[in-house]
Amino acid sequence: MTVDDVRRPTRHDLAQRFSHGEREFPTSPLYQRLAGIVAADDGLLAIAERCRAGQQPTNLLFAAVHYLLLSEPGTPVPLAGWYRSLGGTRDPDDPALTTAFTDFCRANEADLTALVSRRLVQTNVVKRSAALRLGLAAIDEPGPVTLLEVGASGGIHLAFDAYRCRIGDTEVGPAGSPVRIETTWRSPRPVPTRIPAIGARLGLDLHPVDLADPAERRWLRALVWPENLAQYELLRAATELVAARRPRILTGDAITALPRLDAELPADRPLVVWHAATRVHVPEERRPAFDAAIGALGRRRRLYTVSLETPDDAAEWYRRYGISYALQVRAGARPARRIAAADGHLTWIEPLSA
Ligand SMILES: C[S@@+](CC[C@H](N)C(=O)[O-])C[C@H]1O[C@@H](n2cnc3c(N)ncnc32)[C@H](O)[C@@H]1O
């Protein structure tokens, strides 16, 4: 099945999706309010409808609006008054928000449509590097292992071991690093810290984000919800560090690119494939092919898959952990082991019983 065969959401599906703003944007009161405004406006839904198959229309539309606002910070636009990222202080419950938002979208409809139909949700969340560490710590290999990130975006996680990382009371990583991650460890158990040595590292993405390009950096910045200023500061610091390293990130769809990459990856050392918040952006009908393309890399070498994704049994999981991801580790073709639950932005992580 190709991307063109994937079922597109109907206008009704989209309205439903936007009507769950509290669930989608737990740390953004502004986006919660905007989601309700979009759900009730056919013209705004028509813009969101232009997104590519598999993309999250909610994040994409709001990132496109944020991107345009960030592009001209000197120009006074009433809507900017609600964006903390732009110094705005207005209350999201102020009824004037509806007019300010719809007027802005109508005035910029062509640019918004172009962004929504061309861009991807590529939010590179620095703190998810802590989950990669914990996943690696569950792999019983001395290394060196090859690290391949599928859905690498700007490659922020490929430098995970250059960041100081505090998980609960445990600190790892270089003490003087300008990038400092902190996450809550919801358990009395000790945090595992021993990880295999990393050999070659590389990424793959539909569209690798070039961190040296100001417009690309602005897109990554626009994807961070306006209230999450600390998350943005962390991204800025990591971007500086990673841009100087220029990680190798190949362009391609995992389903078609991994079989070609197979021959190039070392066969004489284990391979760790890492993907975070990536499978969730693959259209549902194509996920079996995505999993199979990763699994096939295990034919020529020992393969471990570490993933931080929305679990397939999302309803049951949601009842237990709320909106959150499952950290899983899979050795070869064995069943995946769920080792932790974590919120999408890695503010907390809870190890699960074996
Ligand atoms: C939400 S971002 C997550 C980025 C990073 N993994 C993180 O957690 O910070 C998802 C990334 O996956 C990429 N992606 C989505 N589908 C893909 C596919 N089929 N093959 C390769 N990359 C894909 C997107 O382009 C995007 O950069």
The ligand as an ORCA input file, in Angstrom:
! r2SCAN-3c Opt
* xyz 0 1
  C       7.092     13.922     15.687
  S       8.618     13.746     14.870
  C       9.595     12.965     16.145
  C      11.057     13.283     15.994
  C      11.963     12.597     17.013
  N      11.904     11.159     16.838
  C      11.590     12.971     18.436
  O      10.964     12.151     19.121
  O      11.970     14.042     18.898
  C       8.335     12.407     13.738
  C       9.391     12.307     12.654
  O       9.192     11.095     11.924
  C       9.360     11.338     10.546
  N       8.638     10.271      9.827
  C       7.299     10.072      9.800
  N       7.010      8.996      9.037
  C       8.191      8.500      8.585
  C       8.547      7.418      7.740
  N       7.625      6.619      7.201
  N       9.859      7.206      7.471
  C      10.814      8.027      8.006
  N      10.522      9.079      8.804
  C       9.238      9.320      9.088
  C       8.808     12.752     10.379
  O       9.279     13.354      9.189
  C       9.292     13.436     11.634
  O      10.546     14.036     11.474
*
